């Protein structure tokens, strides 16, 4: 691990790995200061509460490695203590059900990032794999409540029209926590240059993922291809509103992906990515120092590397969570 990586704040905007001790150990090995960790996708209110209970128990049981993040100062403290701050996040607002009051309840539990839709339609709006009718009136109320209680709006799997409506409706910065540019590869989950500029021009944030099916070279990609994709986004919208959102799925097998890629976890199959092989050099979370090394190989200055690794995420989280 280089001195630059060791001394930098490193924040991953999205990890959906199988939460167990080996993953948490790899977070430390990779020098992760904090990560947005998915605790809900297709689950409703009660099952999501159960997931949060389980994650908090793991944080306590692995307190030598982990700490819960409620505010940005917790991330700085985690870095100082050589632990990883766990940011509780949802990849779907399904858990809100039809009750705005649940939003504040989840905020009080520590939830800090919520994606509005996961690929398909829900009560708030539409995902990127369906005909997009835009943000619902309930969705506008939900965003206003998320703004009020300090939960970041995530639009990674959200349809183009619903995303545009949400960006305009939100009074606080919103994000694509994990996406790639369609300028490098056309895919329903990738964002066009226009979409990336639209969110950035309105104070929003872009976390760049390395999920192989969305990268130009697919499973043949390397960590250098990942840096090239980040660089593409930076050249488009500037280095101050870009960060990392790997979408690590470490520890999961076929049953999990079968559940994840079906609408509501049980109906229509939305996607079939086949074999998923992370980019060479970034195959496990513990490989994070290789990302910093690849940024250095690409000729990035230290200031840019520090921003993209974590300082940018820290700033925008502060703007939303305060």
N, C-alpha and C positions, 0 to 999 in steps of 0.2 A: 504494500500500500504506500503510495507516494505521500510526501509531506503535505502537498496541496490537498489531496483527497482527505487525508487524516484531519486536517485543520478546517475543512469546509463543512458548512451545514449541508447535509444531503437529505432531501425530502422527495419521496416518491409519491406522486399524486394519485396513484391507484395500484393497489395490490389485491388480488382476490385468491390468495393461496389458501391451502388447507392449514388452518391455524393449529399448529402443534409446535412443540419445543424445538424440533430440528429447524423449522422455518425461522423461529425467533433467534436461534443461534446463528443462522445464516445472515439475518439482518445485522447482527453485531459484526460478523465477519466482513460484511459489505460496507460497514461504516454508516449505516442508515441512522440519521438523527430522528426521522419521523416518516410515517407512511399513512396514507388514507386507506384504511383496511375495510373491505366490504363485509358487512354483517347482514345485508338484506338485498335480495334481488326479486324473487317471485313471492316471498313470504308476506302474509298479512300482518296485522298489528301484533297479535299474541305471539306468533312464532318468531317475529322479529325481536320482541322483548326477550323471549327465551334465548335468542342468539346473542343479544347484548349481555344478558346475565352470564352466559357461558364465556364470552370474551373477557368480561371484567374478572371472572374467576381466574382465567388464564393469566391475565395481567398480574393479579395478586400472586398466583402460584409461580410465576416467572419474573418476580420483581427485581431479580438481579439483572435481567435483560430488558424489561419493559416498564413503561409508565403510561398512564392515560393522559391524553392531551385534551384540554378544555380551552386553552388560550395559547397565544404564541409564546408567552414566557415559559410555558411547559416544554415547548420544543427546544428552546435555548437551554433549559435546565437539563433536559434529556441528553443533549450534546455534551454538556459539562460533566454529566454523571456517567458517560459512556453507555447510555441505554438508548433504546428506540422508543420514541413517542408514538403511541397508537391513536390515530384519529379515526373515530367511528364514522363510517360512511355507508350510504345506501346506493345501489345502482338502479333503483326504481323507487318511485313514491307510492308504490302499492301499499306499503305499510301505513300510510296516512289514511287509507280507506276513504270514507266520505266525511271525515271528522277533522275540521281544522284544528280543534283543540289538541289532537294527537301531535301536532307539529311542535308546539311548546313542550309537551310531555317528553318527546324524544330529545329536544334540545337540552332539557334538564337532565336527561340520562347521559348526555355527553355527545350526542350526534352532531357533527359539524359540517358534513357534506352530503347532499342528497341529489342524485340524478333524477330528473323528472319522469322519464320513461325508459324502459329497457326494450328497445327494438320495435314494440308494437303499441297499440293504443291503450290508454287507461283513462281515468277520470280527469286527468290534468291536460293531456294532449296526446300526441302521436309520436311513435318511434320512427327510426329511419328505414324500416322495412315495410311500411304501409303507406297508403295514400294519406297525405298529411293535411288534415283540416285545420291545423293551428291550435293555439292555446285556448282551452275552454275558459268560461267565466270562473268556474271553480279553480282552475289553474291560476288565474290572475290573483284570486284571493289567497291561494296557497303560497305563491311567490311573495306577496306582500307580508304574509305571516313569517315566512322564512327570513325575509329581510329584517323583520322586527326582532326575531329571537336569535339571529346570528347564525343561520345555517346557509352555507354556500350552495347556490344553484349550479348543478352540473348538467351539461347538455351533450355529453359524449355520444350516447346512443339515440339521441332525440332527432326527429325529423327536421328538415330545413325550415319549414314554415313555423312549426312550434318553437324552434330555437330562436328564430328571428323575433317572434312575438315575445318570448321570454326575455331576450336581451333588452328589448325596448321597455318591457314592463318592470324590470327589476331596478330598484334604486341603488343597489349595491353591485359590485362586480360579480359576474358569473363566469363560468369556466367550461371549457372542454377539458376534462381532467386527463383524458387519454384518447388521442386521435392522431391521425396522420393526414398529410395533404393529398388530395386527389390529383394534384399537379404531378405527383410522382407515380401514382397508381389509381386508376378509377376503381372505386368500390363504394357500395352504399354507406359504409361506416366512415369513409374518409371525407374530409371537408375541403370544399373548393377554395381557391384563392380568395374569392369574394366573401365566402363565409368567414374565413380566418381574419380578413381585414375588418369585416363588419363587427365581430366581437371585440377585436383589439381596439378599434377606433372608438368604442364606447366603454372603455375601461376594463374590458374583460381579459381573460387569461387562457392560455393554451398549454396544456401538458401534452407532450409528444410521446406516443407509445411506440413499442417495438414489436407489437403482436405480428408474427410472421405473415399471416394471410393478407395483411394490409400493406406490407412493405413491397417495394418493386421487385425484389429478387426472392420473395417468399422464404421458404425454408433454407435457401442457399445464402441468406443474408448473414452479415457479420456485424460486430459492434461498430465498425467503421461505416457501414450502410446506415445504421441507426443515427450516428452523428451527422451523416449527410442529410438525413431527413430533418433532424433538428435544425441544421444550418439552413435548409430550404425555408423553414417556417420563420426563422430569425430574419433572413434576407427579405421576407415578405412583410413582417409586422414589427421588427425590431427586437432587440435582445432583452428588453425590460419586462416583457409580458409572456415569456416562454419558459417552461420548466419541463421536468421529467414526469411521465406517467406510464410506467413500464407495462402494466397489466400482467404482472407475473401471476401464473396459475400453479405455482410450485406445489407438488404433493397431491394433485388431483388426477383421477383416472377417468375412464370412459363413462361410468355412471353419472359422474358430476356433469360432464360436458353434454350428455344426453338430456339431463334435466335443464341445464342452462340454455340450451339452444332450442328448446320447445317453448312456444308461446304459453305464458303463465306456468311454465314448468311441466306441462302435461298434455298440451294439445298439439297444434301444428308445429312441425319442425321448420324452423326459420333458416337455419344455416347448417352446413356440414363442412367443416374446415379440414377434415381428414387429419393426417398426422401433423401435430403442432411441434415444431422444433424451434426453440428460441435462437436468436442470432448467435453465431459462434463468438465466444468471448463474453456473452451475457446470458449464459444458459441457466444460471441460478443466481439468487439474490446476492450470494457471497461474492459474485463476480463484479459488483459495482465499481471497485477501483479500476477495472479495465475500461469503464466508460470514461472516467477522468483521463486515463492514459490516451484513449482514442481522441478525445478533445484536444489534448496537447499535441498529438501527432498531426491533427488537422490544422494546427497553427493558431488555435484560439488563445487569446490573451487570458491571463489569470482572472481578471475582473469578470469577463464573460463567463468563464467556467464556474466561478463561485455563484454568480447570479442564477445560471441555469440549473446548477446542481441543487440549489435550495433557497438562496436569498430572495429570489423573485416570489416563490411560493409563500415564504414567510411574510413578505410584505402584503400580498393580496389577501392571505388569510386574516391578517390583522385588520384590513379594511372591512372585512365582512363580519368577523367575530366580535369586534369591539362593542 
